[in-house]
Amino acid sequence: MTGLETHITSPTTFLDKLFSSLAEVHIDVSNFFLDHICYRVETTEEYERYKNMLADYGTLLSETTVSGRLISTYKLHEPIVYKDRHIPLLELPSPKPGKHYDSGLEHAEFVIDTSFENFMAMYPEVQFETKDLQKEINPDIRISFDGYSVKFHQQSLEDVITFEQSQ
């Protein structure tokens, strides 16, 4: 993909670090679809600038209010390519009121093909965050690392957006 890397932190550097961290805790994601990565911004003004810029690189699938702030999801015209993976979506959340986020890539999400209980049982030494299991639509579990995280869910974000828009 050309051009997008001039506007966001290097996806390759971020994904190298993320996959290295997963390997350190012995989580095998080789068979799971990495459906999107998330780019956080510090200010509402930066959110608007990035929304305008991302319109050149993808199609806005959705802009919805989640937990009191807007989140935009773009289907990229050219997916982010990392090794043998093609990541089709980029998520752009506006800042949560009262919280500070540094601008940059913040998390990646994988679609798993098993129950959350079975997945967590495969990695009993890993401390999964489970607070989002009670989400009504597309619950997930998370592992936090230093400054970024990895989430696991059972439906792709694009499928969830299609479902929500059909309701």
C-alpha positions in Angstrom: 0.0 0.0 0.0 1.4 3.4 -0.9 0.8 6.7 0.8 -1.1 5.6 3.9 2.2 4.9 5.8 3.1 8.6 5.4 0.1 9.4 7.6 0.1 6.7 10.2 2.7 5.0 12.3 4.4 2.2 10.3 2.0 -0.7 10.3 4.9 -3.1 9.8 6.7 -1.8 12.9 3.5 -2.1 15.0 2.7 -5.6 13.7 6.3 -6.8 14.2 6.0 -5.8 17.8 2.5 -7.2 18.2 3.4 -10.6 16.7 6.6 -10.7 18.7 4.6 -10.1 21.9 2.1 -12.9 21.0 5.0 -15.3 20.4 6.4 -14.4 23.8 3.2 -15.6 25.5 3.0 -18.5 23.1 -0.3 -17.6 21.4 -0.6 -19.0 17.9 -2.7 -16.8 15.6 -1.4 -18.3 12.4 -4.9 -19.6 11.4 -6.9 -16.6 12.5 -8.0 -13.7 10.3 -6.6 -10.3 11.4 -9.5 -8.3 10.2 -8.5 -4.8 11.4 -6.1 -2.6 13.2 -7.0 0.5 15.2 -5.4 4.0 14.9 -6.0 6.2 17.9 -5.8 10.0 17.9 -5.3 12.6 20.7 -7.9 15.2 19.8 -11.3 15.6 18.1 -9.6 17.9 15.5 -7.1 15.2 14.7 -9.9 12.7 14.4 -11.6 15.0 11.7 -8.3 15.4 9.9 -7.7 11.6 9.8 -11.2 11.0 8.7 -10.7 13.3 5.7 -7.3 11.8 4.9 -8.6 8.2 5.1 -11.4 9.0 2.6 -8.6 9.0 0.0 -7.4 5.5 1.0 -10.7 3.7 1.7 -14.5 3.7 1.9 -16.2 4.7 5.2 -18.2 1.7 6.2 -19.5 3.2 9.4 -19.3 6.1 11.8 -21.1 5.2 15.0 -21.2 6.4 18.6 -19.7 3.8 21.0 -19.2 4.5 24.7 -19.9 8.2 24.1 -17.5 8.8 21.2 -17.5 8.4 17.5 -15.7 5.5 15.8 -15.1 5.4 12.1 -14.3 2.2 10.2 -12.7 2.3 6.7 -12.5 -0.5 4.2 -9.1 0.3 2.6 -8.9 0.4 -1.2 -5.6 -1.5 -0.8 -5.4 -3.6 2.3 -2.5 -3.3 4.7 -0.1 -6.1 3.7 1.9 -7.7 6.4 3.9 -10.8 5.5 1.2 -13.2 4.2 -1.7 -11.2 5.7 -4.0 -8.7 4.1 -5.8 -6.5 6.6 -8.8 -4.9 5.0 -10.0 -2.5 7.6 -8.7 0.4 9.7 -10.6 1.6 12.7 -10.4 5.2 13.8 -11.9 6.1 17.2 -12.3 9.7 18.4 -10.9 10.3 21.9 -13.0 9.3 24.9 -13.9 12.4 26.9 -11.6 12.7 29.9 -9.1 10.1 28.6 -5.7 10.8 26.9 -4.5 8.6 24.1 -1.2 9.2 22.2 -1.8 9.1 18.4 -0.7 5.9 16.8 -1.7 2.3 16.2 -3.2 0.9 19.4 -4.7 -2.6 18.8 -5.3 -5.3 16.3 -8.2 -7.8 16.3 -8.3 -11.4 15.2 -11.4 -13.5 14.4 -11.2 -16.8 16.3 -13.1 -19.9 15.3 -13.7 -21.3 18.8 -15.5 -20.2 22.0 -13.8 -17.7 24.2 -13.7 -20.3 27.0 -11.9 -22.8 24.8 -9.5 -20.2 23.5 -8.6 -19.0 27.0 -8.3 -22.6 28.2 -5.6 -23.1 25.6 -3.5 -20.4 27.2 -4.0 -20.7 31.0 -0.9 -18.7 31.7 -2.2 -15.6 29.8 -4.1 -13.0 31.7 -7.0 -12.2 29.4 -9.2 -9.1 30.0 -12.8 -10.3 29.8 -14.8 -7.1 30.6 -16.1 -6.9 27.0 -17.6 -10.4 27.0 -20.9 -8.9 28.0 -21.1 -6.7 24.9 -24.3 -7.5 23.1 -22.8 -7.3 19.7 -19.4 -8.8 18.9 -18.0 -9.4 22.4 -14.2 -9.8 22.7 -11.4 -10.7 25.0 -8.1 -8.8 25.1 -4.5 -9.1 26.0 -2.7 -5.8 26.9 0.9 -5.3 26.3 3.0 -2.1 26.8 1.1 0.6 25.0 -1.0 -1.7 22.7 -3.3 -4.6 22.8 -4.6 -7.6 20.9 -8.3 -8.5 20.8 -10.0 -11.7 19.8 -13.6 -11.8 18.6 -15.8 -14.3 16.8 -17.2 -12.1 14.0 -15.3 -9.8 11.6 -15.8 -6.1 12.1 -17.1 -5.8 8.6 -19.7 -8.5 9.2 -20.8 -6.7 12.4 -21.1 -3.4 10.6 -23.2 -5.1 7.8 -25.4 -6.6 10.5 -25.9 -3.4 12.4 -26.7 -1.5 9.3 -29.4 -4.0 8.3 -31.2 -3.6 11.6 
